[in-house]
Amino acid sequence: MSHGCMEMLAEKSKRTSRAKLDSNISEESEERYQLSYAFQNLSRLDVHSLPPMDKSKILKIDLTDNNFTGLNDLPFLIEFANLNTLILDKNQIVSNIRLPLMLHLTTLWLNHNQIENLAIFVQNIADSCPRLRYLSMMNNKAAPSYFNGGSLAEHNDYRMYVVARLKELSMLDDREVSAEERSHSVAVYGKMKTKRARKKSKKNVKVEEAISDLSWQELESLPDVESDSRLEMADIPDLPPVTP
């Protein structure tokens, strides 16, 4: 074999070894930034019992196949400020799931749970996960499909409601949210207001009418008040009946 061929083989071997090393480093790095407590029959997780770690570096938590309900057993998640992926497949999660405010969460899996009331569930998720982009909740009663006895009309209506309510969503279950689907969903459900929002709108009209009669000196003496959007969205609208 010529000297040139030997050099080429040696260089190829180096590149292959370097690629394997980079791959191993990538896998190790990924593992370093995630926690898995899957398949452990847990109904609660004490954050103080976790091994010492910098929780701000944890980006993914997998709690698949446990017994979490989402009512009072997930407050520990507030400790993971930069979490972007949460997997809760095959638990006992209910509609009124209570998550802390998770500003970095973009991926949430809730397949095979006990979610039955779509309106309540979506409102809680919208309040807690404002930047959610990927949501999967297949095999829940609130997510009708062919696989759990739902009709096509029910499935389409379910998708429209979720897409209209979660503004940043780009994928729901196993299908991407197209621009056409979002436009149609917003046209159908986007203008619905909660009961509290409707009451507040009527109240604002009365306040504006009262303010219009005040002098500029009286206006300057009024305190500044910030509205609480989470309170405005607290009451849940009823879903209209599905038309087959």
C-alpha positions in Angstrom: 0.0 0.0 0.0 1.4 3.4 -0.9 2.3 6.0 1.6 -0.5 8.3 0.4 -3.2 5.6 0.9 -1.9 4.9 4.4 -2.2 8.6 5.3 -5.7 8.7 4.0 -6.7 5.7 6.1 -5.1 7.1 9.2 -7.0 10.4 8.7 -10.3 8.6 8.2 -9.7 6.6 11.4 -9.0 9.8 13.3 -12.2 11.3 12.0 -14.2 8.2 13.0 -12.7 8.1 16.5 -13.4 11.9 16.9 -17.1 11.4 15.7 -17.6 8.6 18.3 -16.0 10.7 21.0 -18.2 13.7 20.1 -21.3 11.4 20.1 -20.4 10.1 23.6 -19.9 13.6 24.9 -23.3 14.6 23.5 -25.1 11.7 25.1 -23.4 12.3 28.4 -24.2 16.0 28.2 -27.8 15.2 27.5 -28.1 12.9 30.4 -26.5 15.5 32.7 -29.4 17.9 31.9 -32.3 15.5 32.5 -33.9 13.6 35.4 -35.8 10.3 35.0 -38.1 8.9 37.7 -40.1 6.8 35.2 -41.8 3.5 36.1 -41.3 3.9 39.9 -44.9 3.9 41.1 -44.5 7.4 42.6 -47.4 9.5 43.8 -45.1 12.3 45.3 -41.5 13.4 44.9 -39.7 15.2 47.7 -37.3 17.6 46.0 -35.1 17.5 49.2 -34.5 13.8 48.7 -32.9 14.4 45.3 -29.2 14.0 45.0 -27.2 17.3 45.1 -27.4 19.1 41.8 -27.8 22.5 40.2 -31.5 22.4 39.5 -31.3 25.4 37.2 -29.4 23.1 34.7 -32.1 20.5 34.5 -33.9 20.9 31.2 -36.0 17.7 31.0 -37.9 15.5 33.6 -39.4 12.2 32.7 -42.1 10.9 35.2 -43.7 8.3 32.9 -45.8 5.5 34.4 -46.3 6.8 38.0 -49.3 7.9 40.0 -49.2 11.6 39.9 -52.6 13.3 39.7 -51.4 16.9 39.2 -53.5 18.3 42.0 -51.1 18.8 44.9 -48.2 16.5 43.9 -46.2 18.6 41.4 -45.1 21.7 43.3 -41.5 20.5 43.3 -41.3 21.5 39.7 -41.0 25.1 40.7 -37.4 24.3 41.7 -36.5 23.6 38.1 -36.6 27.1 36.7 -35.3 26.3 33.2 -37.2 23.1 32.6 -38.3 22.9 28.9 -39.6 19.3 28.7 -41.9 17.5 31.0 -43.2 13.9 30.4 -46.1 12.7 32.4 -47.4 9.9 30.3 -49.4 7.1 32.0 -50.1 8.8 35.3 -53.4 9.8 36.9 -53.3 13.4 35.8 -56.8 15.1 36.0 -58.3 18.1 34.2 -57.6 20.6 37.0 -53.8 20.0 36.9 -51.9 22.5 39.0 -48.5 23.4 37.7 -46.3 26.2 38.9 -45.6 29.0 36.4 -43.1 27.5 34.0 -41.9 30.1 31.6 -39.4 27.9 29.7 -41.6 24.8 29.3 -42.1 24.2 25.6 -42.8 20.4 25.5 -45.5 18.7 27.6 -46.6 15.0 27.2 -49.7 13.9 29.0 -50.7 10.8 27.1 -52.8 8.1 28.8 -54.2 10.1 31.7 -57.5 11.0 33.3 -58.1 14.4 31.7 -61.9 14.7 31.0 -62.7 18.5 31.0 -60.9 20.1 28.1 -61.8 23.7 28.9 -60.5 23.5 32.5 -57.4 21.6 31.5 -56.5 24.0 28.7 -57.0 27.1 30.8 -54.7 25.7 33.5 -52.0 24.9 31.0 -52.4 28.3 29.3 -51.9 30.0 32.7 -48.9 27.8 33.8 -47.1 27.3 30.5 -47.5 30.4 28.3 -44.7 29.3 25.9 -45.9 25.8 25.3 -45.2 24.6 21.7 -45.5 20.8 21.8 -48.5 19.2 23.6 -49.4 15.5 23.4 -52.5 14.3 25.3 -53.6 11.3 23.3 -55.8 8.7 25.0 -57.6 11.1 27.4 -61.3 11.5 27.4 -60.8 15.2 26.7 -58.9 14.4 23.5 -61.5 12.3 21.4 -60.0 10.4 18.5 -60.6 7.2 16.6 -58.5 5.3 19.2 -60.8 6.1 22.1 -64.1 6.1 20.4 -64.3 9.7 19.4 -65.8 10.8 16.1 -63.9 12.8 13.4 -66.1 15.8 14.2 -65.3 15.6 17.9 -61.6 15.2 17.2 -61.5 18.2 14.9 -63.4 20.3 17.4 -61.0 19.3 20.1 -58.0 20.4 18.0 -59.6 23.7 17.1 -60.3 24.5 20.8 -56.8 23.7 22.0 -55.1 25.5 19.1 -57.1 28.6 19.6 -56.4 28.7 23.3 -52.7 27.9 23.2 -51.3 30.7 21.0 -47.7 29.3 20.7 -48.6 25.7 20.0 -46.9 24.3 16.9 -47.7 20.6 17.3 -50.7 18.9 19.0 -50.5 15.1 19.6 -49.0 13.5 16.4 -49.8 16.4 14.0 -48.3 19.8 13.3 -50.5 22.9 13.6 -50.7 24.4 10.2 -51.3 28.1 9.5 -54.6 27.2 8.0 -55.7 25.2 11.0 -54.7 28.0 13.4 -56.6 30.6 11.3 -59.7 28.5 11.3 -59.4 27.7 15.0 -59.1 31.3 16.0 -62.1 32.2 13.8 -64.2 29.6 15.6 -62.9 29.9 19.2 -60.5 32.8 19.4 -63.1 35.5 20.3 -64.7 33.6 23.2 -64.3 35.4 26.5 -64.4 34.0 30.0 -67.2 35.0 32.4 -64.8 37.1 34.5 -63.4 38.8 31.4 -67.0 39.7 30.3 -67.8 41.0 33.7 -64.6 43.1 33.7 -65.4 44.5 30.3 -68.8 45.7 31.5 -67.2 47.1 34.6 -64.5 49.0 32.5 -67.3 50.7 30.5 -68.8 52.0 33.7 -65.4 53.1 35.0 -64.6 54.9 31.7 -68.0 56.7 31.9 -67.3 57.8 35.4 -63.7 59.0 34.6 -65.0 61.0 31.7 -66.8 63.3 34.2 -63.6 64.0 36.3 -61.4 67.0 36.0 -57.8 66.7 35.1 -56.8 67.4 38.8 -59.0 64.5 39.9 -57.6 62.3 37.2 -54.1 62.9 38.4 -55.0 61.9 41.9 -56.2 58.4 40.8 -53.8 55.6 41.8 -52.3 53.4 39.1 -53.7 49.9 39.0 -52.3 46.9 37.2 -54.7 44.3 35.9 -54.1 40.7 36.8 -54.5 38.7 33.6 -54.5 35.4 35.5 -57.5 36.5 37.4 -59.2 37.7 34.3 -58.9 34.2 32.8 -59.9 32.3 36.0 -63.4 31.4 35.0 -63.7 28.7 32.4 -66.0 29.0 29.4 -68.2 26.0 28.5 -67.5 24.3 25.2 -70.3 24.6 22.7 -71.9 21.3 21.6 -70.1 19.5 18.7 -72.1 19.4 15.5 -71.6 16.1 13.6 
